[in-house]
Amino acid sequence: MNDRLAAPPLKAARIFVAGHRGMVGSAIVRRLKAAGCDNLVLPGRQDVDLAEHGQVREFFQRERPEYVFMAAARVGGILANSTYPADFIYTNLAIAANVIQCAHAAGTARLLFLGSSCIYPRDAPQPMPEDCLLTGPLEPTNEPYAIAKIAGIKLCESFNRQHGTDFRSVMPTNLYGPNDNFDLKTSHVLPAMLRKFHEAKVAGAASVELWGSGTPRREFLHVDDLAEACLFVMSLPQDRYASATQPMRSHLNVGTGTDIPIRELAELVRDVVGFPGEIRFNPEYPDGTPRKLLDVSRLAGLGWRARTDLRQGIAATYDWYRENWGHA
């Protein structure tokens, strides 16, 4: 039988951040420390492999965290998702199933699962509300990853219904910021652009080639804003979270509520980097979903909105990239 722990204030809680070395996890850790939370459990992969159930079970039984932030995932852009679909679906399914089940078994008071806006149908209404989940086919270029994230949402939802747990989910839009992945084979669009324009500037190249037509629209959220939103959602009283996520007590979107065409984003990144050359789009490569804009009205109704200006956020991320390029 599960003896679920009472949820103490975050500042007084024992907190496990899964994936604390990644872009999202490290941002959550920074925000927790800034809020005075110093009882953090931060194991490395050498300590516990989240894809291995036995290791995860032993970890939870030993550490007994009261709060869990699930920021661990295998992530990547269109190329990575298309090249490694089995890895993306298996690893992310395993992490979600292991952590959520073991958190329940260990009596964790509150858990926050982080998904992705790619959970929504390719042709979802824009902006995409939470209740359009599972109403149509997914974008084929990232379907395996999206299915694993949908499963994570449904795991939280199902444990809440059957066991009375307080497991929550947030669905962030496209993220960027410090500790992003700048590997051109596996990165997302914005860090890939930063690296391409930077290297072209250093090399004195005349142009930069980018994938697709440049017409899709995307929304971008600075990772520090996401971390702030995660602490906000995790600190909500259970009845307020449940009321905001009715009818299924499912999940909340986290974004800025505004989007930008990829072509305009490329021009903005080029300007921030200071690359004087030409931008060439190659339409032989896939665009992905035509538009991905989240409806963030539910979270706004609870009192939270993103604060980071896109240009300022890109400039700060570019500064981080230049200072840390050897580790990026």
N, C-alpha and C positions, 0 to 999 in steps of 0.2 A: 504494500500500500504506500502511496506517495504522501509523505508528510511535508506539504509545501510550506516553505519559509514565508513569513510575513515580509512585505516589501518595505524596507527601511528607506529613509531619504538617501539619495545617491551619495551624498558626501559621507555617510556613515556605512556604506555598503561595501561588501567584498565583490569586486567586479572583474569578470573575465572578458577581455576583448579578443575575440578570435580573428586572426589576420592582422595583428597589431603592427606588423612591419610593412604592410601595403599602404597605398595612398589613403584609402578610407580609414583603415584601422589606426594608422598613425595620427590622422587628423582627430579621430575620436579620443585617442589617448591624450593628445595635446589639450583638447577641450576639457577632458575630465580633470587633468592636473590643474588647469587654470581655474576650475571650479572648486578646487580643494579636495578632490577625490584622490587619496593616496594609497588606498588598499587595493591595488590593481594586481591581477593575476595575468602574466604575460609570457606564457611558455613559447619557446621556439618550436619549429617543426622537428628538431632533433629530440625534443621533449615529448611531443605528442603529435602524431599524424592524424589529422581530423578525418581523413578518409578511411581510417582503420578503427572499426567499432570497439574492439577490445581496449585499445589505447585510450580512446575517448571515454569509455565507461570508467576505467581506472582513474583517469584524471578527475572526472567529476566527483567520483566517490571520495577521492582524497582531498580535493580543494574546496568542494561545496560552495561554489560562487552563488551569491544571492541575485546578481544581475549578470546577464550575458548579452553582449553586443556581437552579433554574427556578421562580421565584415570579411570573413575568409571566403574566397572563391577563386576559381580559375576564370580569368577574364581575358578578353582580346577583341580586336576589331574584326572587320569582315573577312580579311585574309585568314586570320587565325581560326575563326569559327568555321570557315569553309574547309580548312586543311585538317583540323583536328576535332570533328564533330563528336566522335565517340569519347574522346578525352573530356570534352566540355560537359557532355550530359552525365557521364558516369561520375566524374570527380565532384561535380556540384550536387548531384543527387546524394552521393555518399556523405558529403560534409553536412548537408542539411538534415538528412535522416539521423545521422549519428549524434550531432550536437543537440538537436531538438529532443530526441528520445532520451538521451542521457541526462539532459537538463531536467526533464520531467522526473526521471527516476531518482535524481539527486535532490529533488525538492526545490529547485531554483524558483525564486519568487517572481522574477520578471525577465523576459527575453525579448530582444529586438532583432528580427530577421531583416537583412537588407537585400532587396531584389534589384530589379532593373526595369526601366520603361519598355524594354523589348518584350515584356510579358503580354502586351496588348496586341490585338489583331493588326495586321498590316494596314487594313483599310478602316481602322477605328475612327470614330468621329473626332474632330479636332476642335478644341483641346480634348484630350482623352480623360474621361472621368473614371473613377475607380470601378464603377459597376459595368464597364464595357469589357471587363476581363472574361475570356472564354466565349466571346460572342462571334468569333470569326477566325479564319485561318491566320497563322502567324507569318512573319517575314521569313522566307526560306533561308536566307543567309545566316540567321542566328537562331533558328528554331530549336536545336538541341539545348542550347544554353537557356533559352526562354522557358522551355518545358521544365528544366530543372528548377528554375526560379519559381515558376508557378507551383510546382510540387512543394517547395519550401513554404509558400504562403498557405497552401492547403494543409500542410502538416501542422502549422501553428493554429490554424482555424479548427482543425479536427481535434487536436489536443485540448483546446479551449472548450469545445463542445462536450467531449467525452470525459475529460478529467478536471475541468474547472481551472485550468492553468491561466496565466496572464501572459500569453505569448503574443507579441505584436509584430507587425510588418510595415516597413516603409519602402516605397518604390521611387528611388531617385532617378532623375533624368541624366543626361550625359554629364559626366564629371570631369574636372581638370584641377590641377594644382600641384603643390609640392609632393614629391615621391611618386609622380605619375610614371607610367611606362612609356619610354621613348624608343623602344625597339621597333623599327619600321615593319618588321614581320608580324608583330603581335599587338601593336598599339592602336588606340582609338584615333579619331580624326584630328582632334585639336593638338595633342602632343606630337603626332606624326607631322602635322604642318609646321609646328615650331622647329622641329629638328630639320626638316627638309629646307625651310627657308634659311635657317641658321647656317647649315652646311653649304648651301648655295651662295650665301653671302661671303662666307670665309673663302670659298673656292673661286669667287668671282664669276660664277655661272651667269649665263644670259637669261635663263628661264628655269622654272620649276614645274614639273608635271605632277598633277594631282588626279586621283581616281574619279571617274564618273563625269556627270554633266555639270555639276555645280549648282543644280536647281533644287535638290532636296533641302528642306528646312529642318534645323535642329535647335534644340534648347540646351544651354550649358549652365551648369551650376558649379560654383567653386566648392571644393571639398571641405573647406572650413565652414561654409554655410551649412553643408550637409551635416557635419559633425554637431553643429549647434542645434540643428533640427532633431537629430537623433536624441540628444540629451533632453530636449523639450518634450518629445513624444514619450520617452521613457519615464519622465517625471510626471506625466499626466495622471490624475486619479483614474482608477480603473473604469469607473462609471462614465467619465468624460470621453475616454478613448473608445469604449464600447458604443456610446451614443453617436460619436462622430463616424464610426465605421459600420453602422447598421446598413443593411439588414444582416450581414454575415459576420460582423466583428472581424473583418478581413484585413484591410491595409489602407495606408494613406500615401498619396502621391507627395513627392518633395521635388520642387523645381522653382523656377523663377516666374513662370507664367508668360514668358516671352520667348520668341525664337528668331532665328536668323538664317537666310539662305547660305548654303555652303560657300558659294562664290563670294558673298559679302564677308563671311568669316575669313576666307583666305586673304582677302584684301586687307582686313583688319590685322591679321597675324603678320602679313608682309610689312605693313606699316610699323607695327610694334618692333619687329626684328630689324627693320631698316634695310630690307633687301630691295634693290632698285630695279630688278629684272621683271620679266614677263611671267604671268601665270598661265599655264596651259592645262586645260582639262581634257582627259582622255575618256571619251564616252564608251570605249570598248570594255571598260571595267564597270562593275555594278554600282548602282547608286544606293542600294538598300531601300528602306522604307521611305516613301515620298515625303512624309512629314511626321515628326514626333514631338508633339507639344502636350505637356501634362496639364490637366485641369487641377489646379492647386487650391481650389476654393474651400475644400474641407479643412485643410491645414490652416489656411488663412483665417477661417472662421474660429479656429481654436486660439488664434493670436500670434501665429508665426509667419514671417515672410523673409525671403532671402535679401541680403544687404549688399553683396559685392557687385560692383559695376563690372561688366564683361571686359572692357578694355583694361581697366586697372588690374583685374584678376589675371588676364593674359600677360600683362607686363610683369607682374610679380612672379608668375610661373616661368616666364622666360629668364628672369634674373636667377631663379632657382636652378634652372636647367644649365645656364652658363657656369654657375658656381659648382655644380655637381655633375657635370656631363660625364665624368669618368665613372660615375656610379649609376647613371641613369639607364 
